[in-house]
Amino acid sequence: MPIYEYECIHCQHRFDVRQGFKDKPQAKCPKCKETARRVFHPTPIIFKGSGFYVTDHRPAESDAKPPKSKSEAETGQSKK
């Protein structure tokens, strides 16, 4: 059975409760006996492996190429 973290609405005391997956998310504060709410924590995302490519992200603005001038676009050649 998983352990969930709860926070009391009245006194802000945090405590853990062991509950089943199908149990209702209800608990009473052990200090003041008021209603408590379940605290949710974000799950971190970890990218592992070699499945990531250079093209998977946008280039930084400093890496972006400046737009071609009208004459370069027409001829397809750049001036050197």
C-alpha positions as CSV (number, residue, x, y, z in Angstrom):
1,M,0.0,0.0,0.0
2,P,1.3,3.5,-0.9
3,I,2.0,6.2,1.6
4,Y,0.5,9.6,0.9
5,E,1.3,13.0,2.4
6,Y,-1.5,15.1,3.8
7,E,-1.6,18.7,5.1
8,C,-4.1,19.9,7.6
9,I,-6.3,22.8,6.3
10,H,-6.6,24.3,9.8
11,C,-3.1,24.1,11.4
12,Q,-0.9,23.3,8.3
13,H,0.6,20.2,10.0
14,R,2.0,17.7,7.4
15,F,1.8,14.0,8.1
16,D,1.8,10.7,6.2
17,V,-1.0,8.2,5.8
18,R,-0.8,4.6,4.5
19,Q,-3.8,4.1,2.2
20,G,-4.8,1.7,-0.6
21,F,-5.2,2.8,-4.2
22,K,-9.0,2.5,-4.0
23,D,-9.4,4.3,-0.7
24,K,-10.9,7.8,-0.7
25,P,-8.3,10.6,-0.2
26,Q,-9.6,11.6,3.2
27,A,-7.7,11.9,6.5
28,K,-8.0,13.7,9.8
29,C,-5.1,15.7,11.3
30,P,-3.6,13.9,14.3
31,K,-3.0,17.2,16.2
32,C,-6.3,19.1,15.8
33,K,-8.6,16.4,14.3
34,E,-9.6,18.7,11.4
35,T,-9.9,17.8,7.8
36,A,-6.7,17.4,5.8
37,R,-6.0,17.5,2.1
38,R,-3.6,15.3,0.1
39,V,-0.4,17.0,-1.1
40,F,0.7,16.2,-4.6
41,H,4.4,16.4,-5.7
42,P,5.5,16.8,-9.3
43,T,7.2,13.8,-10.8
44,P,10.7,14.6,-12.3
45,I,11.3,13.7,-15.9
46,I,14.6,12.1,-16.7
47,F,15.7,11.6,-20.3
48,K,18.2,8.8,-20.6
49,G,19.5,7.0,-23.6
50,S,20.8,7.8,-27.1
51,G,17.4,8.6,-28.7
52,F,17.9,12.3,-28.8
53,Y,19.1,14.3,-31.8
54,V,20.5,17.7,-32.5
55,T,17.4,18.5,-34.5
56,D,15.1,17.9,-31.5
57,H,15.4,21.5,-30.3
58,R,15.2,24.9,-31.9
59,P,18.4,26.7,-32.5
60,A,19.3,29.7,-30.3
61,E,18.7,33.1,-31.9
62,S,22.4,33.7,-32.0
63,D,22.8,30.4,-34.0
64,A,20.1,31.3,-36.6
65,K,21.4,32.3,-40.0
66,P,20.5,35.8,-41.2
67,P,18.0,36.0,-44.1
68,K,19.5,36.0,-47.6
69,S,19.4,39.2,-49.6
70,K,17.2,39.4,-52.6
71,S,20.1,39.0,-55.1
72,E,21.5,35.9,-53.2
73,A,18.1,34.3,-53.2
74,E,17.6,34.8,-56.9
75,T,21.1,33.5,-58.0
76,G,21.5,30.9,-55.3
77,Q,25.1,32.1,-54.6
78,S,26.5,34.1,-51.8
79,K,28.9,37.0,-52.3
80,K,32.5,36.3,-51.2
